[in-house]
Amino acid sequence: MNVGHGNVVVAEQIVAIVALDSLPVKRLIESAKGSTKLIDATNGRRTRAVIVTGSDHLILSSLEPATLAQRLGTDRGPAE
């Protein structure tokens, strides 16, 4: 799944796509900054969404959560 600016994430690894506006999400980001679990895919732009993966990585994206969710739906294809 394209998360913006030429960055791609394996769609099967995504657990959640959350907006940045809540304090718990901001705390998650702060705790991940000291480790190798935080991936910044914003290319210097404002962070609008956080993608949580099955390996506990946090991926910052400058795209809106709704846009990412729509892309995730098209990447996974129709439900079987």
SETOR-655640 format. One record per atom (N, C-alpha, C, O, CB): atom name; x, z, y. Coordinates in steps of 0.001 Angstrom, whole numbers, plus 500000, padded with zeros to 6 digits. Glycine has a CB too. Example, Ala and Ser with C-alpha at 12.3 -4.5 7.8 and 13.67 -1.06 7.14 Angstrom:
2
{N; {513190; 507800; 494310}}
{CA; {512300; 507800; 495500}}
{C; {513200; 507800; 496700}}
{O; {514236; 508465; 496681}}
{CB; {511308; 509046; 495527}}
{N; {512850; 507080; 497750}}
{CA; {513670; 507140; 498940}}
{C; {512900; 507870; 500030}}
{O; {513409; 508039; 501138}}
{CB; {514084; 505725; 499402}}
END
This chain:
80
{N; {500840; 500000; 498834}}
{CA; {500000; 500000; 500000}}
{C; {500891; 500000; 501237}}
{O; {501849; 500767; 501323}}
{CB; {499041; 501211; 499994}}
{N; {500574; 499154; 502169}}
{CA; {501321; 499054; 503418}}
{C; {500927; 500214; 504331}}
{O; {499750; 500377; 504654}}
{CB; {501062; 497686; 504117}}
{N; {501910; 501022; 504748}}
{CA; {501643; 502158; 505632}}
{C; {502083; 501873; 507062}}
{O; {502120; 502771; 507902}}
{CB; {502347; 503407; 505116}}
{N; {502416; 500612; 507329}}
{CA; {502768; 500205; 508684}}
{C; {504239; 499930; 508865}}
{O; {505087; 500570; 508242}}
{CB; {502345; 501247; 509651}}
{N; {504538; 498968; 509727}}
{CA; {505898; 498626; 510143}}
{C; {506792; 498223; 508977}}
{O; {507985; 498526; 508968}}
{CB; {506516; 499791; 510867}}
{N; {506215; 497543; 508000}}
{CA; {506987; 497049; 506870}}
{C; {507269; 498082; 505799}}
{O; {508049; 497813; 504885}}
{CB; {508261; 496507; 507352}}
{N; {506663; 499254; 505881}}
{CA; {506863; 500312; 504894}}
{C; {505731; 500283; 503879}}
{O; {504566; 500092; 504227}}
{CB; {506947; 501698; 505578}}
{N; {506097; 500477; 502619}}
{CA; {505126; 500375; 501529}}
{C; {505223; 501621; 500652}}
{O; {506312; 502140; 500412}}
{CB; {505366; 499087; 500685}}
{N; {504068; 502094; 500176}}
{CA; {503989; 503238; 499277}}
{C; {503239; 502794; 498026}}
{O; {502306; 501996; 498115}}
{CB; {503282; 504464; 499963}}
{N; {503636; 503300; 496871}}
{CA; {502935; 502987; 495629}}
{C; {501567; 503669; 495674}}
{O; {501485; 504893; 495767}}
{CB; {503762; 503450; 494371}}
{N; {500510; 502887; 495610}}
{CA; {499142; 503397; 495782}}
{C; {498772; 504433; 494723}}
{O; {498021; 505364; 495016}}
{CB; {498145; 502244; 495737}}
{N; {499273; 504294; 493520}}
{CA; {498935; 505224; 492445}}
{C; {499505; 506615; 492683}}
{O; {499033; 507578; 492078}}
{CB; {499435; 504689; 491124}}
{N; {500503; 506746; 493544}}
{CA; {501129; 508038; 493827}}
{C; {500415; 508826; 494918}}
{O; {500717; 510003; 495117}}
{CB; {502562; 507829; 494223}}
{N; {499478; 508209; 495627}}
{CA; {498829; 508861; 496761}}
{C; {497765; 509839; 496272}}
{O; {496883; 509486; 495490}}
{CB; {498202; 507815; 497705}}
{N; {497873; 511082; 496757}}
{CA; {496903; 512120; 496431}}
{C; {495897; 512274; 497561}}
{O; {494702; 512434; 497313}}
{CB; {497609; 513456; 496157}}
{N; {496381; 512225; 498818}}
{CA; {495491; 512422; 499968}}
{C; {496040; 511709; 501195}}
{O; {497247; 511521; 501344}}
{CB; {495308; 513924; 500264}}
{N; {495119; 511319; 502070}}
{CA; {495454; 510784; 503390}}
{C; {494713; 511665; 504382}}
{O; {493482; 511694; 504393}}
{CB; {495058; 509241; 503544}}
{N; {495459; 512387; 505218}}
{CA; {494837; 513350; 506128}}
{C; {495239; 513068; 507566}}
{O; {496307; 512519; 507837}}
{CB; {495223; 514784; 505744}}
{N; {494355; 513458; 508487}}
{CA; {494639; 513317; 509913}}
{C; {495596; 514425; 510337}}
{O; {495688; 515468; 509690}}
{CB; {493328; 513364; 510755}}
{N; {496289; 514186; 511409}}
{CA; {497305; 515125; 511886}}
{C; {496719; 516243; 512733}}
{O; {497452; 517162; 513099}}
{CB; {498351; 514389; 512682}}
{N; {495443; 516209; 513060}}
{CA; {494884; 517110; 514059}}
{C; {494621; 518542; 513596}}
{O; {494194; 519362; 514409}}
{CB; {493633; 516544; 514550}}
{N; {494854; 518874; 512341}}
{CA; {494602; 520243; 511889}}
{C; {495902; 521042; 511799}}
{O; {496963; 520495; 511498}}
{CB; {493895; 520233; 510527}}
{N; {495799; 522327; 512062}}
{CA; {496961; 523207; 512039}}
{C; {497593; 523314; 510645}}
{O; {498820; 523328; 510554}}
{CB; {496565; 524584; 512527}}
{N; {496815; 523391; 509554}}
{CA; {497446; 523439; 508229}}
{C; {498320; 522215; 507927}}
{O; {499367; 522344; 507292}}
{CB; {496379; 523564; 507166}}
{N; {497900; 521053; 508371}}
{CA; {498702; 519840; 508151}}
{C; {499994; 519926; 508959}}
{O; {501062; 519562; 508466}}
{CB; {497898; 518562; 508542}}
{N; {499902; 520398; 510178}}
{CA; {501102; 520555; 511005}}
{C; {502063; 521560; 510385}}
{O; {503279; 521388; 510468}}
{CB; {500722; 520997; 512425}}
{N; {501527; 522608; 509765}}
{CA; {502381; 523590; 509075}}
{C; {503070; 522961; 507866}}
{O; {504243; 523228; 507605}}
{CB; {501550; 524811; 508630}}
{N; {502340; 522132; 507135}}
{CA; {502947; 521425; 505995}}
{C; {504129; 520579; 506446}}
{O; {505177; 520567; 505800}}
{CB; {501905; 520537; 505292}}
{N; {503955; 519873; 507555}}
{CA; {505020; 519021; 508084}}
{C; {506218; 519862; 508497}}
{O; {507357; 519509; 508190}}
{CB; {504513; 518197; 509278}}
{N; {505975; 520966; 509186}}
{CA; {507070; 521839; 509625}}
{C; {507847; 522397; 508438}}
{O; {509074; 522482; 508484}}
{CB; {506524; 522990; 510477}}
{N; {507139; 522778; 507373}}
{CA; {507826; 523317; 506200}}
{C; {508599; 522238; 505448}}
{O; {509600; 522537; 504798}}
{CB; {506825; 523980; 505264}}
{N; {508149; 520990; 505528}}
{CA; {508830; 519894; 504828}}
{C; {510019; 519350; 505610}}
{O; {510856; 518652; 505038}}
{CB; {507853; 518769; 504551}}
{N; {510114; 519652; 506902}}
{CA; {511197; 519107; 507723}}
{C; {512576; 519537; 507244}}
{O; {513533; 518775; 507384}}
{CB; {511013; 519526; 509158}}
{N; {512702; 520715; 506694}}
{CA; {513996; 521198; 506236}}
{C; {514404; 520653; 504879}}
{O; {515538; 520863; 504446}}
{CB; {513983; 522680; 506183}}
{N; {513507; 519961; 504204}}
{CA; {513814; 519449; 502868}}
{C; {513838; 517924; 502881}}
{O; {513727; 517289; 503929}}
{CB; {512785; 519961; 501837}}
{N; {513985; 517366; 501703}}
{CA; {513990; 515904; 501576}}
{C; {512603; 515377; 501226}}
{O; {512475; 514233; 500789}}
{CB; {515001; 515462; 500510}}
{N; {511573; 516179; 501408}}
{CA; {510208; 515804; 501042}}
{C; {509441; 515140; 502180}}
{O; {508293; 514745; 501982}}
{CB; {509458; 517017; 500580}}
{N; {510036; 515005; 503363}}
{CA; {509354; 514410; 504507}}
{C; {509916; 513020; 504774}}
{O; {511122; 512853; 504952}}
{CB; {509496; 515303; 505759}}
{N; {509033; 512023; 504801}}
{CA; {509430; 510640; 505060}}
{C; {508701; 510170; 506307}}
{O; {507471; 510171; 506348}}
{CB; {509115; 509709; 503838}}
{N; {509454; 509768; 507324}}
{CA; {508872; 509310; 508583}}
{C; {508818; 507786; 508574}}
{O; {509850; 507120; 508647}}
{CB; {509690; 509832; 509805}}
{N; {507605; 507241; 508485}}
{CA; {507408; 505789; 508466}}
{C; {506739; 505316; 509753}}
{O; {506040; 504303; 509756}}
{CB; {506563; 505376; 507248}}
{N; {506954; 506054; 510852}}
{CA; {506281; 505733; 512112}}
{C; {507070; 504781; 512998}}
{O; {506510; 504213; 513936}}
{CB; {506005; 506992; 512870}}
{N; {508346; 504596; 512727}}
{CA; {509220; 503776; 513578}}
{C; {509206; 504250; 515026}}
{O; {509201; 503435; 515949}}
{CB; {508798; 502309; 513514}}
{N; {509199; 505558; 515226}}
{CA; {509251; 506123; 516563}}
{C; {507920; 506204; 517278}}
{O; {507859; 506661; 518419}}
{CB; {510172; 505341; 517376}}
{N; {506872; 505774; 516639}}
{CA; {505544; 505837; 517264}}
{C; {504875; 507174; 516948}}
{O; {505371; 507957; 516137}}
{CB; {504652; 504660; 516780}}
{N; {503747; 507417; 517601}}
{CA; {503021; 508663; 517411}}
{C; {502453; 508748; 515994}}
{O; {501893; 507777; 515484}}
{CB; {501895; 508788; 518445}}
{N; {502599; 509905; 515366}}
{CA; {502057; 510120; 514026}}
{C; {500554; 510331; 514113}}
{O; {500080; 511159; 514891}}
{CB; {502738; 511330; 513340}}
{N; {499808; 509578; 513312}}
{CA; {498348; 509700; 513303}}
{C; {497809; 510120; 511945}}
{O; {496694; 510634; 511851}}
{CB; {497716; 508390; 513713}}
{N; {498589; 509906; 510895}}
{CA; {498126; 510264; 509553}}
{C; {499295; 510756; 508715}}
{O; {500449; 510393; 508942}}
{CB; {497440; 509060; 508867}}
{N; {498963; 511589; 507743}}
{CA; {499948; 512097; 506797}}
{C; {499458; 511731; 505399}}
{O; {498313; 512003; 505036}}
{CB; {500158; 513655; 506950}}
{N; {500337; 511116; 504629}}
{CA; {500020; 510735; 503254}}
{C; {500712; 511733; 502336}}
{O; {501924; 511931; 502426}}
{CB; {500469; 509254; 502939}}
{N; {499944; 512357; 501458}}
{CA; {500478; 513314; 500496}}
{C; {500564; 512610; 499153}}
{O; {499593; 512002; 498703}}
{CB; {499591; 514607; 500410}}
{N; {501734; 512691; 498505}}
{CA; {501929; 512019; 497223}}
{C; {501926; 513024; 496075}}
{O; {501987; 514234; 496291}}
{CB; {503243; 511226; 497228}}
{N; {501855; 512512; 494877}}
{CA; {501865; 513343; 493686}}
{C; {503167; 514084; 493476}}
{O; {503199; 515089; 492766}}
{CB; {501579; 512511; 492496}}
{N; {504245; 513605; 494080}}
{CA; {505545; 514270; 493968}}
{C; {505779; 515242; 495121}}
{O; {506912; 515663; 495355}}
{CB; {506668; 513234; 493926}}
{N; {504716; 515601; 495845}}
{CA; {504753; 516534; 496980}}
{C; {505534; 516011; 498177}}
{O; {505972; 516799; 499015}}
{CB; {505348; 517837; 496542}}
{N; {505713; 514715; 498273}}
{CA; {506312; 514128; 499467}}
{C; {505232; 513967; 500528}}
{O; {504070; 513715; 500207}}
{CB; {506986; 512759; 499147}}
{N; {505618; 514112; 501787}}
{CA; {504732; 513854; 502916}}
{C; {505254; 512629; 503632}}
{O; {506428; 512575; 503999}}
{CB; {504646; 515084; 503881}}
{N; {504402; 511651; 503833}}
{CA; {504781; 510416; 504510}}
{C; {504005; 510341; 505812}}
{O; {502774; 510338; 505807}}
{CB; {504509; 509161; 503616}}
{N; {504725; 510281; 506933}}
{CA; {504100; 510192; 508244}}
{C; {503856; 508733; 508574}}
{O; {504737; 507894; 508387}}
{CB; {504974; 510863; 509330}}
{N; {502663; 508427; 509064}}
{CA; {502303; 507055; 509416}}
{C; {501700; 507022; 510809}}
{O; {501029; 507965; 511228}}
{CB; {501317; 506461; 508386}}
{N; {501943; 505933; 511521}}
{CA; {501364; 505769; 512854}}
{C; {499997; 505088; 512798}}
{O; {499383; 504848; 513837}}
{CB; {502309; 504962; 513741}}
{N; {499522; 504778; 511605}}
{CA; {498197; 504174; 511451}}
{C; {497139; 505264; 511307}}
{O; {497435; 506376; 510872}}
{CB; {498165; 503226; 510227}}
{N; {495915; 504935; 511675}}
{CA; {494797; 505873; 511553}}
{C; {494475; 506107; 510070}}
{O; {494636; 505201; 509253}}
{CB; {493542; 505335; 512309}}
{N; {494020; 507322; 509719}}
{CA; {493655; 507597; 508326}}
{C; {492599; 506634; 507776}}
{O; {492663; 506256; 506606}}
{CB; {493148; 509014; 508208}}
{N; {491638; 506237; 508597}}
{CA; {490598; 505302; 508136}}
{C; {491191; 503945; 507774}}
{O; {490767; 503320; 506802}}
{CB; {489519; 505127; 509216}}
{N; {492163; 503492; 508549}}
{CA; {492831; 502219; 508263}}
{C; {493588; 502303; 506946}}
{O; {493534; 501384; 506128}}
{CB; {493791; 501838; 509408}}
{N; {494296; 503413; 506746}}
{CA; {495044; 503593; 505501}}
{C; {494100; 503685; 504305}}
{O; {494385; 503125; 503246}}
{CB; {495921; 504851; 505579}}
{N; {492986; 504383; 504466}}
{CA; {492012; 504503; 503375}}
{C; {491428; 503146; 503018}}
{O; {491208; 502845; 501845}}
{CB; {490887; 505473; 503759}}
{N; {491180; 502334; 504028}}
{CA; {490659; 500988; 503778}}
{C; {491693; 500155; 503025}}
{O; {491345; 499437; 502088}}
{CB; {490273; 500294; 505108}}
{N; {492948; 500245; 503421}}
{CA; {494008; 499511; 502718}}
{C; {494168; 500014; 501298}}
{O; {494406; 499226; 500383}}
{CB; {495337; 499635; 503466}}
{N; {494040; 501307; 501105}}
{CA; {494150; 501880; 499771}}
{C; {493034; 501359; 498873}}
{O; {493262; 501071; 497698}}
{CB; {494112; 503413; 499838}}
{N; {491842; 501240; 499417}}
{CA; {490712; 500717; 498647}}
{C; {490916; 499283; 498224}}
{O; {490546; 498912; 497110}}
{CB; {489446; 500826; 499444}}
{N; {491497; 498462; 499088}}
{CA; {491722; 497060; 498741}}
{C; {492916; 496906; 497811}}
{O; {492949; 495967; 497015}}
{CB; {491934; 496227; 500002}}
{N; {493902; 497805; 497888}}
{CA; {495061; 497725; 496999}}
{C; {494705; 498101; 495569}}
{O; {495260; 497542; 494623}}
{CB; {496171; 498627; 497506}}
{N; {493799; 499029; 495408}}
{CA; {493430; 499476; 494070}}
{C; {492459; 498534; 493391}}
{O; {492321; 498554; 492168}}
{CB; {492833; 500851; 494132}}
{N; {491787; 497710; 494173}}
{CA; {490852; 496752; 493606}}
{C; {489552; 497410; 493210}}
{O; {489356; 498598; 493467}}
{CB; {491462; 496065; 492413}}
{N; {488657; 496657; 492586}}
{CA; {487357; 497214; 492202}}
{C; {487503; 498244; 491089}}
{O; {488387; 498144; 490238}}
{CB; {486410; 496097; 491758}}
{N; {486619; 499232; 491114}}
{CA; {486637; 500267; 490076}}
{C; {486205; 499667; 488748}}
{O; {485325; 498808; 488686}}
{CB; {485717; 501453; 490459}}
{N; {486843; 500139; 487696}}
{CA; {486513; 499620; 486363}}
{C; {485535; 500517; 485670}}
{O; {485141; 500241; 484537}}
{CB; {487762; 499465; 485513}}
END
